[in-house]
Amino acid sequence: MIKSIFAILLLGFFVFFINFPIITHDKLLSAVFGGFFLGAGVGLVVKNGGISDGTELMAVVLGKKLSVTVGNVILFLNILIFISASFFLGIDKALYSILAYFSAYKTMDFIIYGIEEYNNVIIISDKNQEIKNMIIHEFKKGVTVYKTYGGFTGLEQESLSCVVTRLEMIKLKKLIFDIDEGAFVIVHPISQATGGIITKHIKA
């Protein structure tokens, strides 16, 4: 709460008492880079446990309840505001504002969650043991094993689940299909992953 009050007061101080020079009159540049710096500032505030306005407070609360990123919630809320404002300010200004906040929300998510985007990978294969050993010993990742049943066949089988970054996904899929070309692979994007051995190598 103290951090939030401090952030709101500091924002008001800079906006009303400090005159910043106009760097460019180009509306497109202003929207893109203005959104970038806005997102960086808001991202730093939220990452350190504060908020700077009511929209961010709603975004933090809804983000936890709906399991979506803060940036996505803020973007959605502001788009609703801009659609309403377009009737009074004109469609051009509303579109530039949406562009600015799209730039802001991508920057905000980068600041809050980092550059790595995680994927939950579910693998079903007749060669699960080989794939599991590959993920643990070669790919240096943890694996969760689930007992599942085929809906059509009714046969019991194992499903493997692991979490990797978006950049690791391509390599992992190649290694899986090198072992079993017919493996069934499902990829779910996830907003956050912490703990375990997601980012740690297994000691030899």
Sequence and secondary structure as in RCSB ss.txt:
>XXXX:A:sequence
MIKSIFAILLLGFFVFFINFPIITHDKLLSAVFGGFFLGAGVGLVVKNGGISDGTELMAVVLGKKLSVTVGNVIL
FLNILIFISASFFLGIDKALYSILAYFSAYKTMDFIIYGIEEYNNVIIISDKNQEIKNMIIHEFKKGVTVYKTYG
GFTGLEQESLSCVVTRLEMIKLKKLIFDIDEGAFVIVHPISQATGGIITKHIKA
>XXXX:A:secstr
 HHHHHHHHHHHHHHHH         HHHHHHHHHHHHHHHHHHHHHTT  SSHHHHHHHHHHHHHT  HHHHHH
HHHHHHHHHHHHHH HHHHHHHHHHHHHHHHHHHHHHH S  EEEEEEE TTHHHHHHIIIIIS    EEEEEE 
TTT  EEEEEEEEEEHHHHHHHHHHHHHH TT EEEEEEES   STTSS     
